[in-house]
Structures are given as structure tokens and as C-alpha cells.
Amino acid sequence: MEIGVFTFGETRLGPDGSQEGAGERLRRIVEEVELADKVGLDVYGVGEHHRPDYSVSAPAVVLAAAAARTERIRLTPTVSVLSSDDPVRVFQQYATLDLLSSGRAEIMVGRGSFTESFPLFGYDLEHYHALFDEKLRLLLRLREETVVEWEGRLRASIRGRGVYPRPEQDPLPIWVAVGGTPASVVRAADLGLPLALAIIGGMPERFTRMTDLYRRSWVEAGRDPSALRLSINSHGFIADDADEAAELAWPAFSEVMNRIGRERGWPPQSRGQFELERGPRGALFVGDPDQVVEKILWEHEFFGHDRFLLQLTVGSLPHDRVLRAIELLGTEVAPRVRSELGVPA
């Protein structure tokens, strides 16, 4: 199993809601990627957002900085909000990253969990679903063909134009990230694309209907079951002591989730709910290395996934503790999970 980390590049908010510390947070992300590479993690992901509480609006730029400081780790957006971007520019950016990193780039696309980018870039939310479908199909065409003929409906057509540079990897990996929408799962299977399933709350077993649908749709599309790839992406935090992990994670986690909850009309989350979620059958991976290993292996029993990505920074956390969490994930959790699953080190 591949094991990695992802972040949204959280920033502090001033009293008036303005962004503070974006430059510092971006530099710390590069330090985190460098450490993740050194301790043997497989993947590092950076999310795209256009809000004052997150520092990363251009993940390809951040990942390019990280590419210069790393040697082995794979680099991906988590996610690139393709619906409000241009597929040609997305492909060019990640082809460039692939060349800079000697073939370590990926693209993970999704519709995003926020909608600020749509009015920012002049897109109508009425076309929320159609934009993603059309642009994803164009992105796949760009991956397949250097000189492209494309008839667009929501995006301008392309008439025999070349798209450069071409990536080192052929094909450049493209993942689809979903939060549990069945139609999105089926589309990924129909297009033969690996699936990243975000599980950030509730009981993980309830998502087996999504992974079962993905596998069933993959086979019905006439694809080789052995070529299917599935990632589970979750929230969590790791410390040497389980109670320490919870005490560090809870204030940051509750601040973020309750702030977003107020925007969306969710009820406030209590400490009791947090403790339930980080328990043996909950969705949060908050604890010591033993607990995180146990939960990854437990989920693998019913998901059978071959990649696990952990968002360690749900909210602003002390940088030294984040670095320690990455170290624990790479040196203690990942080797034990791979050993249990019979994956070569």
C-alpha cells in the first residue's frame, strides 16, 4: 500500500477575517514535503482553495518548489478544481511538474468542496456538473494526443493545436476525487481512472457501497480488475502518545469544522463526537502509531484500497508537531502496514 500526506495549507485568520501568515505556511509546506520524502512516504498532496483560511490557490507552483527539494515522493494536487480551471493549463502545469520532478507528478481532479472559484473565474454554478464532465474529458484527450481537435460546449473548441510540453510519464496519472456521489464513482470507472474517496466523518463502512459500485462499474466497462486503483483520503493526526494527539488535534479540528459548519448549516461538533470519530470504528485517524496502524488495516479489510492519504493539518497546528507526525507516519506506521499487507518495503 502507498501511504502519504496531504494538506490544504491552512492559514491564520485575523480579527476581521483577513488572511495572515500565507508565506510562512507555504514555506512550511515545502519543509513538510521534504521530510515526508526523507522518511519514506509515497505521496504528498496539496489542495487548491480560494479562501482566506487556506494559502494554496496554485498547487502546481507549491509542488514545483517541493520537487526541487525531494527525490522520490510522488506529488499531486488534492485536488485541482478542474471545473473552474482550463484543462490545457492544468495539463501543461503538471506536465511541467512531471519533467521537473523526473516523472513524479500526478493530477487529482475534483469539483472541490467549496465554490468560491466559480464566480472568481467567471463560471456559472448552474453548470457545476457539466463543466467538470466536459473538462475532464478534454483533459484526457490532452493526455492522449499532442495535437488536439476538440469540440467544446462550455469551453471553447480547439482546432488542431499542439499542447506542450509533454510529460515524462506516458500516461501522466490522473485520479478522480469524490466525496460519495454515485454518478462520480461510475464516471471514474467508465473512464478507467483511479478513484480517491474522501472519508472525513461517520462510520467508514457505509462507504463500501461506493467502492463496491466502483469495482462493479469497472468490470462492467470491460476493464481488467487488477488495473483498478483506489485511494482512501482521511483526516487525522499522530503523536507519540494517543492523548497528546487528541489534545493537539481537537482545538484546530473543531475550529475548522465548526466554522465551515456555520457556513453550511451543520450543527456544532462536540468533543464527545470527536472522541467517537477517533475511536476504533470512526473515520478520524487521531492517535498514536499503534492506533493508526490498526485502523488502516481494519479499513483495508473491507475497502481493499492500495493507497491511503492522511490530512494531518485540519486547521493550524504547531509546525514541530506536524513534522513529528509526518516522521511517525513514515518511520513507524507505513513500514508496519506494508509488512502486514505483504508489500515490499
Secondary structure, 3 states (H helix, E strand, C coil): CEEEEEECCECEECCCCCEECHHHHHHHHHHHHHHHHHCCCCEEEECCCCCCCECCCCHHHHHHHHHCCCCCCEEEECCEEHHHCCHHHHHHHHHHHHHHCCCCECEEEECCCCCCHHHHCCCCHHHHHHHHHHHHHHHHHHHHCCEEEECCCCCCCEEEEECCCCCCCCCCCEEEEECCCHHHHHHHHHCCCCEEEEECCCCHHHHHHHHHHHHHHHHHCCCCHHHCCEEEEEEEEECCCHHHHHHHHHHHHHHHHHHHHHHHCCCCCCHHHHHHHCCCCCCCEEECHHHHHHHHHHHHHHHCCCEEEEECCCCCCCHHHHHHHHHHHHHHHHHHHHHHHCCCC
